[in-house]
Amino acid sequence: MKTVYLAFGSNLGDRTENIMFAVCSLKEKEIELLDISNLYESEPYGVVDQPAFLNCVGKFRYYGTPESLLDITMEVEKKLYRKRERRWGPRTIDIDILLFGTTGYKSDRLTIPHYDMKNRSFVLIPLLEIAPNILEPGTGIPYREYLKDMSGNDLKLAKSSEAFLKELKITCTVSPLKGGYYG
């Protein structure tokens, strides 16, 4: 069993609904939600001529491999009609594997920790809400150190984690069984 951290982003359609659908779809694959951050609205990263994003980070329990988790997240993105037409372009959903356990991982398809997470306030701020003392695998540097050079002013609170969890309870039939939000 590994604790994994996933980042969610959406800037097309009903952004909150898209993220909820993604989280609920992970449940169907026996990926157990342990905690989730607030939802934040942020300006686009990289390509700026597109709508604002909603972002959050979830902490999950997973029993498979990094590659199988990547396959699952890509399948969920496909269910939500994610089109990969332009790097950093608009999308219904984006699911990034930030961390997988406490070690790094590298293959032709996947790099963990996520290659650019330490440069993105829309990833670090939500991550540190649910894992304030988390360390970068390989270096042992606390991720909060990377925030020192960022203002975080580009983020706007869109929904509290408590309000989002209430919506997830309705949508995913959330229960406190098995130590997580849904069983």
KOLMI-849590 format. One line per 3 residues: number of its first residue (from 1); their letters; for each residue x, y, z of N, C-alpha, C. Coordinates in Angstrom, 2 decimals. Atoms other than C-alpha are relative to their C-alpha. Layout:
NUM = a = X:Y:Z:X:Y:Z:X:Y:Z ~ ...
END
This chain:
1 = mkt = 0.84:-1.18:0.00:0.00:0.00:0.00:0.88:1.24:0.00 ~ -0.73:-1.27:0.07:1.24:3.47:-0.89:-0.97:1.15:0.22 ~ 0.72:-1.26:-0.05:0.07:6.93:0.00:0.43:0.80:-1.21
4 = vyl = -0.30:-0.75:1.22:-0.17:8.92:-3.21:-0.72:1.35:0.05 ~ 0.58:-1.34:0.09:-0.86:12.58:-3.87:-0.24:0.31:-1.47 ~ 0.39:-0.31:1.36:-2.73:13.57:-7.01:-0.49:1.44:-0.07
7 = afg = 0.49:-1.36:0.25:-3.31:17.07:-8.38:-1.09:-0.07:-1.06 ~ 1.12:-0.07:0.93:-6.57:17.84:-10.16:-0.14:1.44:-0.50 ~ 0.24:-1.32:0.58:-7.18:20.75:-12.52:-1.04:-0.10:-1.09
10 = snl = 1.03:-0.05:1.04:-10.08:21.75:-14.77:-0.27:1.45:-0.36 ~ 0.38:-1.35:0.40:-10.87:24.82:-16.84:-1.02:0.02:-1.13 ~ 1.07:0.06:1.00:-13.60:23.66:-19.23:-1.23:-0.65:0.62
13 = gdr = 1.24:0.57:-0.51:-17.24:22.92:-18.50:-0.22:0.34:1.46 ~ 0.23:-0.18:-1.44:-18.43:22.59:-14.91:1.23:-0.54:0.73 ~ -1.31:0.38:-0.53:-15.00:22.55:-13.31:-0.11:-0.80:1.29
16 = ten = 0.18:0.73:-1.26:-16.15:21.45:-9.85:-0.53:-1.40:-0.27 ~ 0.60:1.29:0.36:-18.28:18.67:-11.34:1.04:-0.91:-0.64 ~ -1.05:0.80:0.65:-15.34:17.50:-13.47:0.95:-0.60:1.04
19 = imf = -0.92:0.49:-1.03:-13.06:17.22:-10.44:-0.71:-1.03:0.87 ~ 0.75:0.99:-0.79:-15.79:15.45:-8.44:-0.11:-1.32:-0.75 ~ 0.11:1.21:0.80:-16.32:12.98:-11.27:1.32:-0.76:0.01
22 = avc = -1.32:0.65:0.01:-12.58:12.29:-11.40:0.27:-0.70:1.33 ~ -0.23:0.60:-1.32:-12.34:11.67:-7.64:-0.90:-1.23:0.18 ~ 0.92:1.13:-0.12:-15.43:9.42:-7.72:0.41:-1.16:-0.90
25 = slk = -0.45:1.05:0.91:-14.04:7.51:-10.71:1.18:-0.76:0.57 ~ -1.12:0.69:-0.64:-10.89:6.74:-8.74:-0.50:-1.00:1.03 ~ 0.60:0.92:-0.97:-13.09:5.16:-6.05:-0.37:-1.31:-0.67
28 = eke = 0.40:1.21:0.73:-14.40:2.73:-8.66:1.20:-0.90:-0.27 ~ -1.24:0.76:0.24:-10.78:1.64:-9.17:0.70:-0.36:1.31 ~ -0.50:0.34:-1.34:-10.32:1.05:-5.41:1.20:0.86:0.40
31 = iel = -0.98:-0.99:-0.44:-8.21:4.15:-4.93:-0.72:0.83:1.05 ~ 0.75:-0.53:-1.14:-9.24:5.39:-1.50:0.43:1.41:0.38 ~ -0.25:-1.38:-0.41:-9.52:9.09:-0.73:0.22:0.07:1.50
34 = ldi = -0.30:-0.21:-1.41:-7.88:9.96:2.59:-0.20:1.45:0.42 ~ 0.15:-1.42:-0.31:-7.94:13.77:2.43:-0.01:0.77:-1.31 ~ 0.01:-0.85:1.19:-8.52:16.59:-0.03:0.12:1.45:0.44
37 = snl = -0.24:-1.42:-0.31:-7.48:20.23:-0.09:-1.22:0.84:-0.36 ~ 0.95:-0.97:0.52:-9.55:23.32:-0.66:0.11:0.03:-1.52 ~ -0.03:-0.25:1.44:-10.46:24.09:-4.27:0.42:1.45:-0.21
40 = yes = -0.50:-1.34:0.30:-8.61:27.08:-5.69:-0.20:0.32:-1.47 ~ 0.00:-0.47:1.37:-9.10:29.13:-8.80:1.36:0.63:-0.27 ~ -1.31:-0.56:0.35:-5.87:30.00:-10.58:0.02:0.38:-1.47
43 = epy = -0.20:-0.39:1.39:-4.78:31.70:-13.74:0.73:-1.13:-0.72 ~ -0.67:1.07:0.75:-3.58:29.37:-16.52:1.52:0.09:0.12 ~ -1.45:0.13:-0.09:0.02:28.17:-16.39:0.52:-0.30:-1.40
46 = gvv = -0.59:0.26:1.32:2.11:28.34:-19.55:-0.73:0.72:-1.11 ~ 0.82:-0.60:1.06:-0.59:29.17:-22.09:-1.10:0.81:0.68 ~ 0.89:-0.87:-0.79:-2.53:32.16:-20.76:-1.32:0.35:-0.69
49 = dqp = 1.23:-0.37:0.71:-5.22:32.63:-23.45:-1.05:-1.12:0.10 ~ 1.00:1.02:-0.29:-7.71:30.24:-21.85:-0.65:0.32:1.34 ~ 0.69:-0.29:-1.26:-10.18:30.18:-18.93:0.84:-0.38:1.23
52 = afl = -0.66:0.31:-1.28:-9.06:30.07:-15.29:-0.26:-1.45:0.38 ~ 0.09:1.38:-0.46:-8.51:26.70:-13.65:-0.56:-0.08:1.42 ~ 0.23:0.42:-1.38:-9.93:25.08:-10.55:1.02:-1.08:0.28
55 = ncv = -1.04:0.96:-0.37:-7.24:23.09:-8.73:-0.20:-0.47:1.43 ~ -0.09:0.53:-1.36:-6.95:20.86:-5.70:0.96:-1.17:0.00 ~ -0.86:1.17:-0.16:-4.79:18.05:-4.35:-0.68:-0.97:0.95
58 = gkf = 0.56:1.04:-0.84:-5.98:14.76:-2.92:1.08:-0.97:0.46 ~ -0.86:1.04:-0.58:-4.25:12.22:-0.69:-0.80:-1.30:-0.08 ~ 0.69:1.26:0.25:-5.12:8.63:-1.58:0.83:-1.18:0.50
61 = ryy = -0.65:1.28:-0.29:-4.32:5.05:-0.58:-0.16:-0.86:-1.25 ~ 0.01:0.77:1.24:-3.35:2.84:-3.53:0.90:-1.22:0.15 ~ -0.73:1.26:-0.15:-2.16:-0.76:-3.80:0.75:-0.44:-1.26
64 = gtp = -0.66:0.39:1.24:-0.83:-0.84:-7.37:1.34:0.66:-0.20 ~ -1.29:-0.57:0.39:2.23:0.41:-9.21:-0.19:1.43:-0.52 ~ 0.11:-1.33:0.60:3.02:3.93:-10.42:-0.56:-0.04:-1.43
67 = esl = 0.45:0.10:1.40:2.46:2.83:-14.03:-1.49:-0.33:-0.08 ~ 1.44:0.32:0.03:-0.94:1.28:-13.26:-0.83:1.20:0.45 ~ 0.71:-1.21:-0.42:-1.96:4.47:-11.45:-0.05:1.00:-1.16
70 = ldi = 0.00:-0.88:1.18:-0.94:6.48:-14.53:-1.06:-0.45:-1.00 ~ 1.01:0.52:0.92:-3.09:4.20:-16.70:-1.41:0.36:0.47 ~ 1.32:-0.31:-0.56:-6.06:4.73:-14.37:-0.32:1.48:-0.14
73 = tme = 0.27:-1.44:0.10:-5.69:8.51:-14.28:-0.24:0.42:-1.45 ~ 0.21:-0.32:1.42:-5.43:8.65:-18.07:-1.37:-0.51:-0.47 ~ 1.33:0.52:0.33:-8.55:6.48:-18.34:-1.10:0.94:0.51
76 = vek = 0.97:-0.96:-0.56:-10.45:8.89:-16.06:-0.02:1.27:-0.84 ~ -0.06:-1.19:0.86:-9.24:11.84:-18.14:-0.75:-0.24:-1.32 ~ 0.68:0.34:1.25:-10.50:10.07:-21.26:-1.51:-0.03:0.19
79 = kly = 1.44:0.02:-0.30:-13.92:9.49:-19.64:-0.58:1.41:0.02 ~ 0.44:-1.40:-0.05:-14.12:13.25:-19.16:0.38:0.77:-1.27 ~ -0.26:-0.57:1.32:-13.21:13.85:-22.82:1.20:0.94:-0.03
82 = rkr = -1.25:-0.77:0.02:-9.75:15.20:-22.11:0.63:-0.15:-1.38 ~ -0.69:0.01:1.29:-8.10:16.17:-25.38:1.38:0.58:0.20 ~ -1.39:-0.45:-0.12:-4.33:16.51:-25.56:0.45:0.63:-1.32
85 = err = -0.30:-0.66:1.26:-4.17:18.95:-28.43:1.13:1.01:0.12 ~ -0.97:-1.07:-0.19:-1.90:21.60:-26.92:0.56:-0.10:1.42 ~ -0.62:0.07:-1.33:0.60:21.44:-24.07:-0.47:1.20:0.83
88 = wgp = 0.51:-0.99:-0.95:-0.78:23.34:-21.06:-1.27:0.68:-0.52 ~ 1.22:-0.57:0.55:-3.92:23.97:-23.11:-1.21:-0.29:0.88 ~ 1.21:0.20:-0.78:-7.52:23.96:-21.88:-0.35:-1.48:0.09
91 = rti = 0.36:1.40:-0.18:-8.88:20.72:-20.50:-1.17:-0.13:0.97 ~ 1.09:0.31:-0.92:-11.94:19.25:-18.84:0.57:-0.48:1.33 ~ -0.64:0.52:-1.22:-9.65:17.49:-16.37:1.46:-0.29:-0.29
94 = did = -1.42:0.38:0.03:-5.98:17.06:-15.69:0.28:-0.63:1.35 ~ -0.37:0.69:-1.24:-4.79:14.55:-13.11:1.49:-0.30:-0.07 ~ -1.44:0.22:-0.06:-1.11:14.61:-12.21:0.35:-0.79:1.24
97 = ill = -0.54:0.74:-1.14:0.65:12.09:-10.00:1.16:0.82:0.54 ~ -1.03:-0.83:-0.61:2.65:14.29:-7.67:1.02:-0.85:0.72 ~ -0.87:0.81:-0.86:4.05:11.78:-5.19:-0.60:-1.39:0.12
100 = fgt = 0.41:1.40:-0.13:3.91:7.99:-4.84:0.85:-0.59:1.11 ~ -0.80:0.43:-1.15:4.98:6.87:-1.38:1.03:1.06:0.33 ~ -1.04:-0.95:-0.43:8.19:8.45:-0.16:1.25:-0.05:-0.89
103 = tgy = -1.16:0.11:0.89:10.50:7.60:-3.07:-0.36:0.52:-1.39 ~ 0.21:-0.44:1.37:10.94:8.80:-6.61:-0.21:-1.19:-0.92 ~ 0.22:1.02:1.02:10.13:6.89:-9.78:0.23:0.65:-1.36
106 = ksd = -0.23:-0.55:1.34:11.22:7.35:-13.40:-0.13:-1.10:-1.03 ~ 0.11:0.89:1.16:10.22:5.65:-16.63:-0.16:0.89:-1.24 ~ 0.22:-0.77:1.22:9.68:6.69:-20.24:-1.31:0.78:0.05
109 = rlt = 1.34:-0.60:-0.06:6.08:7.59:-19.35:-0.24:0.89:1.20 ~ 0.38:-0.60:-1.28:6.27:8.95:-15.84:1.23:0.37:0.82 ~ -1.03:-0.44:-0.94:8.47:10.94:-13.48:-0.68:0.42:1.29
112 = iph = 0.52:-0.34:-1.33:7.70:11.10:-9.75:1.20:0.28:0.89 ~ 1.07:-0.98:-0.10:7.85:13.49:-8.05:-0.22:0.72:-1.33 ~ 0.35:-0.74:1.21:6.06:15.49:-10.73:1.10:1.01:-0.30
115 = ydm = -1.19:-0.76:0.38:8.78:17.31:-12.65:-0.06:1.50:0.31 ~ 0.08:-1.46:-0.15:7.44:20.86:-12.14:-0.83:0.43:1.20 ~ 0.91:-0.35:-1.10:5.37:20.71:-8.97:0.57:1.05:0.94
118 = knr = -0.58:-0.94:-0.97:7.82:22.72:-6.88:0.02:1.44:-0.52 ~ 0.08:-1.35:0.58:7.37:25.70:-9.23:-1.44:0.50:-0.14 ~ 1.41:-0.32:0.21:3.57:25.77:-9.07:-0.72:0.22:1.32
121 = sfv = 0.71:-0.29:-1.25:1.78:27.51:-6.22:-1.36:-0.70:0.03 ~ 1.30:0.65:0.05:-1.51:25.97:-7.40:0.09:-1.50:0.30 ~ -0.23:1.38:-0.45:0.01:22.57:-6.56:0.51:0.01:1.44
124 = lip = -0.63:0.02:-1.33:2.15:23.37:-3.51:-0.93:0.45:1.12 ~ 0.88:-0.49:-1.08:-0.41:25.37:-1.52:-1.04:-1.05:0.38 ~ 0.94:1.05:-0.39:-3.12:22.67:-1.71:0.69:-1.24:0.59
127 = lle = -0.74:1.15:-0.54:-0.54:19.90:-1.13:0.35:0.23:1.46 ~ -0.44:-0.29:-1.37:0.78:21.59:2.00:-1.16:0.16:0.97 ~ 1.18:0.00:-0.88:-2.76:22.00:3.36:-0.24:-1.38:0.59
130 = iap = 0.31:1.36:-0.46:-3.11:18.23:3.59:1.24:-0.77:0.44 ~ -1.26:0.65:-0.40:0.57:17.32:4.13:1.03:1.08:0.30 ~ -0.84:-1.17:-0.26:2.27:20.31:5.79:1.48:-0.28:0.17
133 = nil = -1.41:0.32:-0.26:5.52:18.49:6.58:0.61:-0.91:-1.05 ~ -0.46:0.94:1.01:5.96:16.53:3.37:1.34:0.45:-0.60 ~ -1.36:-0.25:0.51:9.50:16.23:1.99:0.12:-0.46:-1.45
136 = epg = -0.28:0.39:1.38:10.75:16.06:-1.56:0.83:-1.29:0.01 ~ -0.79:1.23:0.08:11.89:12.49:-2.32:1.36:0.27:-0.65 ~ -1.35:-0.15:0.55:15.60:12.26:-3.00:0.82:1.10:0.64
139 = tgi = -0.75:-1.12:-0.59:16.54:15.63:-1.50:-0.31:0.19:1.48 ~ 0.41:-0.22:-1.39:14.63:15.63:1.79:-0.37:1.44:0.30 ~ 0.37:-1.41:-0.19:13.83:19.32:1.26:-1.50:0.08:0.25
142 = pyr = 1.44:-0.18:-0.22:10.48:20.30:2.78:-0.60:0.80:-1.16 ~ 0.62:-0.72:1.11:8.13:21.36:-0.01:-0.38:1.42:0.38 ~ 0.35:-1.37:-0.41:7.17:24.43:2.05:1.15:0.97:-0.30
145 = eyl = -1.14:-0.87:0.34:10.70:25.76:1.31:-0.15:0.61:-1.39 ~ 0.16:-0.50:1.36:9.77:26.13:-2.35:-1.03:1.13:-0.08 ~ 1.00:-1.07:-0.01:6.87:28.41:-1.44:0.57:1.36:0.37
148 = kdm = -0.59:-1.26:-0.46:9.20:31.05:-0.01:0.18:1.00:-1.13 ~ -0.21:-0.89:1.14:9.81:32.46:-3.49:-1.29:0.28:-0.78 ~ 1.28:-0.19:0.68:6.11:32.45:-4.43:-0.92:0.81:0.90
151 = sgn = 0.92:-0.81:-0.81:3.44:34.89:-3.32:-1.28:-0.76:0.31 ~ 1.27:0.68:-0.19:0.44:32.59:-3.73:-1.18:0.92:-0.27 ~ 1.07:-0.96:0.27:-1.52:35.73:-4.66:-0.79:-0.34:-1.25
154 = dlk = 0.70:0.38:1.22:-2.49:34.08:-7.93:-1.12:-0.99:0.26 ~ 1.05:0.96:-0.35:-4.82:31.69:-6.07:-1.15:0.68:0.71 ~ 1.19:-0.49:-0.69:-8.38:32.43:-5.01:-0.75:-1.22:0.52
157 = lak = 0.77:1.10:-0.56:-10.27:30.14:-2.65:-1.34:-0.08:-0.71 ~ 1.26:0.20:0.71:-13.17:28.70:-4.64:-0.99:-0.78:0.85 ~ 0.87:0.82:-0.84:-14.52:26.14:-2.17:0.85:-0.65:1.07
160 = sse = -0.74:0.64:-1.10:-13.43:24.85:1.22:-0.01:-1.51:-0.18 ~ -0.05:1.46:0.07:-12.40:21.23:1.54:-1.24:-0.61:0.67 ~ 1.19:0.51:-0.70:-15.32:20.73:3.98:-1.22:0.04:-0.92
163 = afl = 1.14:-0.11:0.92:-17.88:21.99:1.45:0.16:-0.97:-1.17 ~ -0.25:0.92:1.11:-16.25:19.96:-1.32:-0.25:-1.43:0.44 ~ 0.24:1.36:-0.50:-16.31:16.81:0.82:-1.49:-0.28:0.16
166 = kel = 1.46:0.19:-0.09:-20.04:17.33:1.48:-0.57:-0.34:-1.37 ~ 0.46:0.30:1.35:-20.62:17.40:-2.26:0.46:-1.39:-0.45 ~ -0.49:1.34:0.35:-18.44:14.31:-2.70:-0.81:-1.08:0.70
169 = kit = 0.81:0.98:-0.73:-20.49:12.50:-0.03:-1.27:-0.31:-0.77 ~ 1.23:0.20:0.78:-23.59:13.01:-2.12:0.32:-0.71:-1.31 ~ -0.34:0.51:1.32:-21.90:12.23:-5.42:0.59:-1.41:0.04
172 = ctv = -0.75:1.27:-0.04:-19.70:9.29:-4.39:-0.50:-0.97:1.06 ~ 0.44:0.79:-1.14:-21.69:7.84:-1.47:1.17:-0.20:0.95 ~ -1.17:-0.04:-0.85:-18.90:8.79:0.87:-0.33:-0.54:1.37
175 = spl = 0.19:0.49:-1.36:-18.53:6.95:4.17:1.35:-0.05:0.70 ~ -1.26:0.02:-0.74:-15.91:6.95:6.94:0.59:-1.39:0.19 ~ -0.51:1.36:-0.14:-15.35:3.18:6.60:1.41:-0.12:-0.55
178 = kgg = -1.36:0.32:0.47:-11.86:1.77:6.08:0.97:1.15:0.16 ~ -0.95:-1.07:-0.27:-10.22:4.92:7.40:0.05:1.08:-1.04 ~ 0.01:-1.03:1.04:-11.08:7.01:4.37:-1.37:0.62:-0.11
181 = yyg = 1.27:-0.69:0.18:-13.89:9.18:3.11:-1.02:-0.86:-0.71 ~ 0.97:0.92:0.57:-15.44:6.39:1.10:0.56:-1.40:0.04 ~ -0.42:1.39:-0.15:-15.32:2.64:1.39:-0.44:-0.85:-1.14
END
